[in-house]
Amino acid sequence: MADANGSINSYSTGKTDFWLHANALFGVALSDGEGLTGLYMPVDDPLVRGPQPMEYDLGHGWFAAEGIPITPFDDTMTTNTYPLMRISAVGTRDGQTQGFIDVVVPVATETDCQNCHRTGAMAADDAGITWSANPDIELQSKINILILHDAEHATALGTSQPVLCAQCHYSPALDLAGTGPAGDQVGKPIFSEVMHEYHGLLMDGGLPVFPPDDPVENTCYQCHPGTITQCQRGAMKTGGMDCNDCHGDMLAVGGTFPLLPGGSIDGSNDGNPRRPWVDLPRCQSCHTGDAVSYLSGADLVADSNWPFRLRQAFATGDDSASPLLAINTRFAENTNTLYRFSQGHGGIVCEACHGSTHAIWPNEVNSANDNEAAKKLQGYVGSIIECSVCHEPGSLPITANGPHGLHNVNDSRWYDDGHEDAYEANKSGCKACHGLTLTGTSLAKMPTSRSFGIEDKTYVYAKGDLVRCDRCHGMPEL
């Protein structure tokens, strides 16, 4: 779909040379435009179906389209790493669209190695080796990697192009079936290890090439799509956190240190190196509870304003960066399950209300494509909290059984007469978000400007205001 700037991405053929090399790299004969999982971009579809069907995944209980062969170039060949696609629900009997939402399908080519591996740079300056003279610096740096690998490991990659690193170094990202290492991969270190641990241990003049305390621009973003693409672009970035605060440094990501008890996603890998794409940070590792019950300790990096929210997902001094487990599970994922697979209120997936992992709503750039879904669903950016997005207004009883214990939002029945009885019946429940003194916390913050009419008076809350009892009346008995 076209975004607000008119950028639309509907096809991939002609935008990349992928199909010239797919067979040699992956051992599959693909037709032009066909992805590794058999999917096409809409215009490339040989069946000319337009909107593409999605398959139902019985295991997860959702419809999915894995492996969409999309490129970061729109139909005018302008770079757009966050293009929009429309997901529609269509009636099987009448073929009519029942509803739709436009979502970002992120894609980037910024993953690059030329800062170190271009000819003459620190990883390609050995005078005893003949380095690439290719005028295309990106190609030059990648050829130099093959030359360096051949020099250090007595391989013949330079004469075996094209080369897929994951052919020898297993990567779960390319193993959708989850069958594990096979063929040339057996017995060799996995891809994440050879990238993160190897480079994390590299020294130059007695100092680490990638100092663990350096900004991500000097470490993670040397390879990952960040400096330009800004792959981490959501609420956590706005809050001042970066890759290291969740994942740890390169040695932690590379599995150099064994995970602490509880550090693996399901407990089965505690004491072993972390499994890439599996033993990942958790929401509950920073969102450890509410204003009444939460993790605390001298080795935890708590937010200076709201101690129930941490700014680092692991304990200080833990070289493995093992994700913390919360005792209060109010904001926890499903047991033994990553955020991107977890479901909550009414079976809705967590990402449907909060956005994808590295783009948790809101993106601080109001016009960003990431924010479009929330704007269309509830009229403003941020996590989906308006009951009326899914429920007919007034159809719900007065309740505090919403997601994470949320009460009816923007419902006059709640602030007219519902909240007083709710407080008397469950004081600790109200304090969990509004604070022990009922003067408000970040869990009771106005997501957008609102006004309330109560007893012939109008009360106006601006976006970001903390909801507190004494704004409208005297403090109740604590």
Disulfide bonds with the S-S distance in Angstrom:
none
